[in-house]
Amino acid sequence: MELIRGLQNLRSKHRGCAVTVGAFDGVHRGHQTVLARLKARAQTLSLPATVIVFEPLPREYFQPLEAPARITNLRERLEALATTGIDRVLVLPFNKKMRSMSADAFIKTVFVEGLGARYIELGDDFRFGNSREGDFEYARQWGEKYGYEVQRTATQTLDGKRVSSTWIREALLAGDFALAEHLLGRSFTMTGRVEYGRQLGRTIGCPTANMRIGRLRSPMSGVYAVWVSGAGLCNALGVANVGTRPTVSDGTKANLEVHVIDRHVDLYGKRLTVRFVDKVRDEKKFDSLDALQAAIAGDVARVRSQFSESSKHS
């Protein structure tokens, strides 16, 4: 899959494609159906299949604290898109310039002059342009002038319910990782690079890897049993805390900390993949570090007892 960052990096070779545009947060089974249809149409027309995404997501730009929490950060989203067999992804920065672009200008600048689109697939709920006047019907009318075909993205359902990122967020918040996996078509994971933290875990006998999660907010909060891979680890059993660490911080910034059970590996600077399998408890603010230490020891003992035997078969 070719990654194109910004309109300025489009070249003549990128003109002529079948394209869709959207958030694609999670790249869930509903998205996968849309992308499979796009690929099929692209193959019929002998065109590359192209996906347009924005970074940050528009709602994050306008309301960073109120926008829905990300299921996938940008890197995770691109990796998931790559597995679908899409040919190209164009990442457009959502900034002041993009915000001020009219629907007419978006069609002309992005779809026509930039990509030379011949087939466009748009969802019913997708809006574009500074006044949000752009939608499926709007794009269809312009298609008559510019010579592209527009099709509407059909709503995708699973078990009689519309598959959506919102449904997945609800499953994650409830700790229902089986449902999340069912909707995603894969296990829910977070990936990130381990960075130096306050090293407080070492002082209370439970060293943790602090990971950048690449999200303004986490879609869930609590203590979880996880499998950890990367940096020489392959499905190593661990305990992860996702949240704002209320006992030792100001309780505002989302954070992911992972303690790998019974393994001693230098993880600083390494990229890890954390696969969530079960929720242990909610995040809680403790009155002292001693109380926190006792709670963590209990979490580790519970996870070790419940999952260590399973790890032999993972």
C-alpha positions in Angstrom: 0.0 0.0 0.0 1.3 3.4 -0.9 1.0 6.2 1.6 0.6 9.8 0.4 0.9 12.5 3.0 -0.9 15.7 1.8 -2.0 17.0 -1.6 1.4 18.5 -2.2 2.8 14.9 -2.6 0.3 13.9 -5.3 1.9 13.3 -8.7 0.6 12.6 -12.2 0.9 8.9 -11.6 -1.8 9.2 -8.9 -4.4 10.5 -11.2 -7.2 8.2 -12.2 -8.6 6.1 -9.3 -11.6 4.7 -7.5 -11.8 6.5 -4.2 -13.7 6.7 -0.9 -13.2 9.1 2.1 -14.1 8.8 5.7 -12.8 8.5 9.3 -12.3 4.7 9.1 -11.6 4.7 12.8 -11.1 1.0 13.7 -11.3 -0.2 10.1 -14.0 -2.5 11.4 -16.0 -5.1 9.5 -18.4 -2.5 8.2 -15.5 -0.6 6.8 -14.0 -3.7 5.4 -17.1 -4.5 3.4 -17.0 -0.9 2.0 -13.4 -1.3 1.0 -14.0 -4.7 -0.5 -16.7 -3.2 -2.7 -14.4 -0.3 -3.6 -11.6 -2.7 -4.6 -14.0 -4.8 -6.8 -15.2 -1.7 -8.6 -11.6 -0.4 -9.0 -10.6 -3.8 -10.5 -13.5 -3.6 -12.9 -12.4 -0.2 -14.1 -8.7 -1.2 -14.0 -8.0 1.6 -11.5 -6.1 1.7 -8.2 -8.3 1.8 -5.1 -7.7 4.9 -3.0 -8.8 5.8 0.5 -8.8 9.4 1.9 -8.5 10.0 5.6 -8.0 13.1 7.7 -5.5 13.6 10.5 -6.6 14.8 13.0 -10.2 13.7 12.6 -12.4 16.8 12.0 -14.3 16.4 15.3 -10.9 16.3 17.1 -9.9 19.5 15.4 -13.1 21.4 16.4 -13.7 19.8 19.8 -10.6 18.0 21.0 -11.9 17.2 24.5 -15.5 16.3 23.4 -14.6 14.2 20.3 -15.1 10.5 20.5 -12.1 8.6 21.8 -10.0 6.9 19.0 -10.2 3.2 18.5 -7.1 3.4 16.4 -4.3 6.0 16.2 -3.1 7.0 12.8 -0.4 4.3 12.6 -2.8 1.6 13.6 -5.4 2.8 11.2 -2.9 2.7 8.3 -1.7 -0.7 9.2 -5.3 -2.0 9.3 -6.1 -0.4 5.9 -3.0 -2.1 4.5 -4.4 -5.5 5.4 -7.5 -4.8 3.2 -5.5 -4.7 0.0 -6.2 -1.0 -0.7 -3.7 0.4 -3.2 -3.2 3.9 -1.8 -4.1 6.0 1.2 -4.1 9.8 1.0 -3.7 11.4 4.4 -5.0 15.0 4.4 -4.1 17.2 7.4 -7.3 18.7 8.8 -6.1 22.2 9.5 -7.3 25.8 9.0 -6.8 25.6 5.3 -8.8 22.4 5.0 -11.5 23.7 7.4 -12.0 26.8 5.2 -12.3 24.8 1.9 -15.8 24.9 0.3 -17.5 21.8 -0.9 -16.9 23.0 -4.5 -13.2 23.5 -3.9 -12.9 20.1 -2.2 -14.3 18.4 -5.2 -12.2 20.3 -7.6 -9.0 20.3 -5.6 -9.0 16.8 -4.2 -11.2 14.6 -6.3 -10.7 16.2 -9.8 -7.4 18.0 -10.0 -5.6 16.0 -7.3 -6.8 12.4 -7.9 -8.5 12.5 -11.2 -11.2 10.3 -9.6 -13.4 8.3 -12.0 -15.4 6.5 -9.3 -16.3 7.9 -5.8 -18.1 6.1 -3.0 -19.6 8.2 -0.2 -21.5 7.3 2.9 -24.9 8.9 3.7 -23.5 10.6 6.8 -20.3 12.0 5.2 -20.3 15.8 4.9 -17.6 18.0 3.4 -17.0 21.7 2.9 -16.8 24.6 5.3 -20.6 24.9 5.5 -21.0 21.1 5.4 -23.1 21.4 2.3 -21.2 18.7 0.5 -22.8 15.2 0.6 -23.6 12.3 -1.7 -26.2 14.2 -3.8 -23.9 17.2 -4.1 -21.0 15.1 -5.3 -23.3 13.3 -7.7 -24.3 16.6 -9.4 -20.7 17.6 -9.8 -20.0 14.2 -11.3 -22.0 15.0 -14.3 -19.7 18.0 -15.0 -16.4 16.3 -14.2 -17.1 12.8 -15.5 -16.9 10.7 -12.4 -19.4 8.1 -11.1 -20.7 8.3 -7.5 -22.2 5.5 -5.5 -23.7 5.5 -2.1 -22.1 3.4 0.6 -24.7 0.9 1.9 -25.2 0.6 5.7 -23.4 -2.5 7.0 -25.1 -4.6 9.6 -24.0 -7.4 11.8 -26.5 -9.5 13.8 -29.2 -7.1 12.7 -27.4 -4.0 14.1 -25.5 -1.3 12.2 -21.7 -1.9 12.6 -20.2 1.4 13.9 -17.2 2.7 15.7 -19.6 3.8 18.4 -20.7 0.2 19.0 -17.1 -0.8 19.3 -16.3 2.0 21.8 -19.2 0.8 23.9 -17.9 -2.8 23.9 -14.4 -1.6 24.9 -15.7 0.6 27.6 -17.6 -2.4 29.0 -14.5 -4.6 28.7 -16.3 -6.9 26.2 -13.3 -7.8 24.1 -15.0 -10.8 22.5 -17.7 -8.4 21.1 -15.0 -5.9 20.0 -13.1 -8.6 18.2 -16.4 -9.8 16.5 -17.0 -6.2 15.2 -13.4 -5.5 14.3 -12.7 -8.8 12.7 -9.5 -9.0 14.7 -8.4 -8.6 18.3 -8.3 -5.2 19.8 -4.8 -3.9 20.3 -2.9 -0.8 21.1 0.6 -0.2 19.8 3.2 2.3 20.7 6.7 3.1 21.6 7.9 2.8 25.2 9.2 6.0 26.6 10.9 7.0 29.9 8.4 7.8 32.6 8.8 8.6 36.3 10.0 5.0 36.9 7.6 4.9 39.9 6.7 1.3 39.2 10.3 0.2 39.9 10.2 1.8 43.3 7.1 -0.2 44.3 8.4 -3.5 42.9 6.3 -3.5 39.7 8.3 -2.0 36.7 6.1 -0.8 33.9 6.5 0.2 30.3 4.9 3.5 29.6 3.6 3.7 26.1 2.6 6.6 23.8 -0.9 5.6 22.6 -1.2 8.3 19.9 -4.7 9.4 21.0 -6.1 12.5 22.6 -8.2 10.2 24.8 -8.4 6.4 25.4 -11.6 4.6 24.4 -11.6 2.7 27.8 -10.2 2.9 31.3 -9.2 0.3 33.8 -6.8 -2.5 34.6 -6.6 -5.3 32.1 -5.1 -8.7 31.4 -3.1 -8.5 28.2 -0.7 -10.3 25.8 2.4 -8.3 24.9 4.4 -8.7 21.7 7.5 -6.9 20.3 11.0 -6.2 21.5 11.7 -10.0 21.6 8.4 -10.8 23.3 5.7 -12.9 21.8 2.4 -13.1 23.6 4.0 -12.5 27.0 1.4 -12.2 29.8 1.0 -8.8 31.3 -1.2 -6.4 33.3 -2.0 -3.1 31.7 -3.4 0.1 33.2 -5.2 2.4 30.8 -6.3 5.7 32.0 -5.1 8.8 33.8 -3.2 7.3 36.8 -5.2 9.3 39.3 -3.1 8.2 42.3 0.2 9.6 40.9 -0.8 12.3 38.4 -3.2 15.2 37.8 -5.7 12.8 36.3 -6.0 14.4 32.8 -3.6 12.8 30.3 -4.5 9.3 29.0 -1.8 6.8 29.5 -1.0 3.1 28.9 1.3 1.3 31.3 2.2 -2.4 30.9 3.8 -4.7 33.4 5.1 -7.9 31.8 4.7 -10.7 34.3 7.8 -12.8 35.1 9.8 -11.3 32.3 12.8 -8.9 32.6 13.4 -7.2 29.2 14.7 -3.7 28.4 11.8 -2.2 26.6 12.8 1.5 26.4 12.5 2.9 23.0 10.9 -0.3 21.6 7.6 -0.6 19.9 5.1 -2.9 21.5 1.7 -4.4 20.6 -0.7 -4.9 23.5 -3.6 -7.2 23.0 -6.4 -6.9 25.5 -8.2 -10.0 26.7 -10.0 -9.3 29.9 -10.8 -6.5 32.3 -9.6 -6.9 35.8 -11.1 -3.9 37.5 -11.8 -0.2 37.1 -9.2 2.4 37.6 -9.1 3.8 41.1 -7.4 6.5 43.1 -5.7 5.1 46.1 -4.9 7.0 49.3 -1.2 6.0 49.3 1.5 4.3 47.3 1.4 1.4 49.7 -2.3 0.9 48.9 -1.5 1.2 45.2 1.3 -1.3 45.5 -1.0 -3.8 47.2 -3.6 -3.4 44.5 -1.1 -4.0 41.7 0.3 -7.1 43.5 -3.3 -8.4 43.7 -3.9 -7.6 40.0 -0.7 -9.5 39.0 -1.5 -12.5 41.1 -5.1 -12.7 39.7 -3.9 -12.4 36.1 -1.1 -14.9 36.6 -3.4 -17.4 38.1 -6.1 -17.0 35.5 -4.1 -16.8 32.3 -0.6 -18.3 32.8 -1.8 -21.7 31.8 -3.5 -20.3 28.7 -0.3 -18.6 27.7 1.2 -21.9 26.8 -1.4 -22.2 24.0 -1.4 -18.6 22.8 
